[in-house]
């Protein structure tokens, strides 16, 4: 009697969930290719998110779910991968050079919806969350883009004169 491979589905799901939980590479892995973004992150409140918590809050899962959502994987604050997704599959250079491939294998372009999973009406923040203003406070892409554009301009050959 021939058996179906259907019984493999539950096993696949368990392995997939376990793999998803261990796909962080840590902010230091991002630093090599994105030094300006890394520095901007280091200077941000996200990099020091647990510093604003009391000792009791540092033990409260409700607080840690936003201030240190990846703590179970050894990341004690909000890091690159908290917003951009676990980098195990998109971190290699050959993947990052292909934006479409990077997104296909897990790179996330954070949206207002993602930010509002923590910055919502129930968070004990003193001010209402303004997405556009908050983006300015965590800007870590402008310097990266300027550097990339400068490199592209420097390597673009000038048109031949006739």
Residue, then its C-alpha position, 0 to 999 in steps of 0.5 A: x500500500x502506498x502512503x501519501x506525503x500528506x503526513x509530512x505537512x505537519x512536520x514541515x509546518x513545525x520545522x518552518x515555525x522553528x526556523x522562522x524563530x531562529x532567522x535573526x543574524x543580529x545588527x552587527x551583521x548589517x553594519x558591514x554593508x550599511x555603516x551609516x544606517x547602523x550608526x543612525x540606529x545606534x543613536x536612535x531610541x530603538x537601540x536603547x528601547x529597554x533603557x526607558x523601562x523600570x526594573x519591573x517593566x523589564x520583566x513584564x512581557x507586555x512591555x518587552x513585546x515592544x521594547x525587546x520583541x526579539x529578546x528570546x533570540x538574544x536581541x535586547x532592544x529593537x534592532x534592524x531585524x525587528x523592523x526589516x525581518x530576520x536576515x538569515x536569508x536576505x543578508x548575503x551580499x548576492x541577495x542584497x544586491x537584488x532588491x526583488x530577491x531580498x524581499x522574496x526571501x524575507x526583507x521587509x519594507x516597514x510600513x505604518x501598519x508595522x510601526x503601529x503594532x507597538x506605537x498604538x493608542x494603548x501604548x503608554x506614550x505621552x504623545x500621539x504617534x505621528x508616522x511621518x514625523x517619526x520616520x524623520x526621527x529614525x531616518x537611516x536610509x537617506x545617507x545610504x541612498x546618497x552614498x549609493x547615488x554618488x557611487x553610481x554617478x562616479x562609475x557612470x561613463x560620460x557619453x562619447x563626444x561626436 
